[in-house]
Amino acid sequence: MRRFLFNGGVLGALFGGISAARQTAKGPRDWRLALVWLGWGISVTLAVLAVRDEAREAREQAELEDEGYWD
């Protein structure tokens, strides 16, 4: 969980939600608002998936090193 909270991409995507919330409060409620929230959701999803993939690659690399393939 810590790796998600301290990742720059995830933090940036989450803070983008503040901008989306402000736009929701100030702007008109039409189809563009739905696109703003959809875009925010996609950016958070991609940031979380990138962190997960990085962790998986690091774990696989550590397993290979433990098995002695990189000696």
C-alpha positions, 0 to 999 in steps of 0.5 A: 500500500505504501508504494501506491501512496508515495508514487509520484504518478499516483499522487499526481493522478489523485490530485487531478481529482481535486481539479475535477471536483472544482470543475464539477462545482463551478462548471455546467453539468453536461457531457464534458463533465462526464469526460472529465471524470472518466479521464480522471478515473483512467489516469488513476487506473493507469498510475496504479497499474504502472506501480503494480507492474513495477512491483511485479518486475522487481519481484521477478528480478529478485527471484531470478537473482536468488536463483543464481541466473545472473551470476 
